[in-house]
Amino acid sequence: MIDFVRAAGLANFSEFAAKQGLNPEKMLKRAGLPLDLEELPDSLISYSKMLDLLVLCEMESQNRLFAMQYGLAQGVSIFGPLLYLFRNARDVREALTGLTAYYHIHSGAAKITLDEQGKHAILSYTISDTSMPGYRQGSELALGVGVQLLRTLLGKRWQPQPMLFRHTPVAEPGQFR
């Protein structure tokens, strides 16, 4: 595993953290992350430190769905130059194929796969090291971002059918909806 992610992976962190009643600078400092990371979205940061930040924020805010809600709030701008590729694809399949092929440019700590089964497609996000602290939070952050990406590609009315986790849910199913 290569422990990096583009700093854009924490886009809009200060705004979202503040809305959750957190001090963004304090949280970044506690996780050992640079305070100016939002100003340098193309710089590389430690993925494991990003997960540490998500764990700290969940604990401090007492919001078990902090990471997923943050992913939903971030939007697709986190993809930076890759977003150009997705938006200019001929169709959704080509956009998602590009995502799976080039995601390693955004992060070396996880991979995205696309599996087509008949009329359905399964988009999976897998963190390379499943024993890493913050694995659940990283997966849920990616889920939120993924939902926003698919809504960008398919329209705001698109709703995922089943959403499957590799970890035990931390909230009632209704809260995830």
Solvent accessible surface area in square Angstrom, and as a share of the most:
residue,aa,sasa,rsa
1,M,116,0.52
2,I,116,0.59
3,D,56,0.29
4,F,37,0.16
5,V,3,0.02
6,R,19,0.07
7,A,1,0.00
8,A,5,0.04
9,G,3,0.03
10,L,0,0.00
11,A,21,0.16
12,N,64,0.33
13,F,0,0.00
14,S,42,0.27
15,E,103,0.46
16,F,21,0.09
17,A,0,0.00
18,A,57,0.44
19,K,151,0.64
20,Q,52,0.23
21,G,70,0.68
22,L,16,0.08
23,N,83,0.43
24,P,25,0.16
25,E,108,0.49
26,K,97,0.41
27,M,1,0.00
28,L,3,0.02
29,K,137,0.58
30,R,114,0.41
31,A,9,0.07
32,G,42,0.40
33,L,10,0.05
34,P,64,0.40
35,L,85,0.42
36,D,61,0.32
37,L,2,0.01
38,E,61,0.27
39,E,136,0.61
40,L,93,0.46
41,P,63,0.39
42,D,96,0.50
43,S,45,0.29
44,L,110,0.55
45,I,14,0.07
46,S,28,0.18
47,Y,3,0.01
48,S,35,0.22
49,K,83,0.35
50,M,5,0.02
51,L,0,0.00
52,D,58,0.30
53,L,0,0.00
54,L,0,0.00
55,V,37,0.21
56,L,31,0.15
57,C,0,0.00
58,E,9,0.04
59,M,122,0.54
60,E,81,0.36
61,S,27,0.18
62,Q,160,0.71
63,N,32,0.16
64,R,124,0.45
65,L,12,0.06
66,F,0,0.00
67,A,2,0.01
68,M,13,0.06
69,Q,68,0.30
70,Y,0,0.00
71,G,0,0.00
72,L,60,0.30
73,A,58,0.45
74,Q,6,0.03
75,G,20,0.19
76,V,15,0.08
77,S,68,0.44
78,I,10,0.05
79,F,8,0.03
80,G,28,0.27
81,P,101,0.64
82,L,15,0.08
83,L,28,0.14
84,Y,162,0.62
85,L,69,0.34
86,F,3,0.01
87,R,143,0.52
88,N,91,0.47
89,A,24,0.19
90,R,212,0.77
91,D,78,0.41
92,V,41,0.23
93,R,143,0.52
94,E,58,0.26
95,A,1,0.01
96,L,10,0.05
97,T,71,0.41
98,G,9,0.09
99,L,3,0.01
100,T,40,0.23
101,A,53,0.41
102,Y,99,0.38
103,Y,16,0.06
104,H,112,0.50
105,I,93,0.47
106,H,4,0.02
107,S,0,0.00
108,G,19,0.18
109,A,0,0.00
110,A,9,0.07
111,K,121,0.51
112,I,19,0.09
113,T,58,0.33
114,L,43,0.21
115,D,67,0.35
116,E,82,0.37
117,Q,100,0.44
118,G,81,0.78
119,K,197,0.84
120,H,110,0.49
121,A,60,0.47
122,I,74,0.38
123,L,55,0.27
124,S,27,0.17
125,Y,44,0.17
126,T,35,0.20
127,I,1,0.00
128,S,66,0.43
129,D,52,0.27
130,T,85,0.50
131,S,98,0.63
132,M,16,0.07
133,P,102,0.64
134,G,10,0.09
135,Y,27,0.10
136,R,36,0.13
137,Q,14,0.06
138,G,1,0.01
139,S,22,0.14
140,E,0,0.00
141,L,11,0.05
142,A,20,0.16
143,L,40,0.20
144,G,0,0.00
145,V,9,0.05
146,G,18,0.18
147,V,12,0.07
148,Q,47,0.21
149,L,2,0.01
150,L,24,0.12
151,R,58,0.21
152,T,58,0.33
153,L,40,0.20
154,L,84,0.42
155,G,32,0.31
156,K,173,0.73
157,R,226,0.83
158,W,63,0.22
159,Q,111,0.49
160,P,34,0.21
161,Q,136,0.60
162,P,103,0.65
163,M,67,0.30
164,L,154,0.77
165,F,58,0.24
166,R,151,0.55
167,H,33,0.15
168,T,108,0.63
169,P,76,0.48
170,V,36,0.21
171,A,18,0.14
172,E,122,0.55
173,P,83,0.52
174,G,48,0.46
175,Q,114,0.51
176,F,37,0.16
177,R,222,0.81
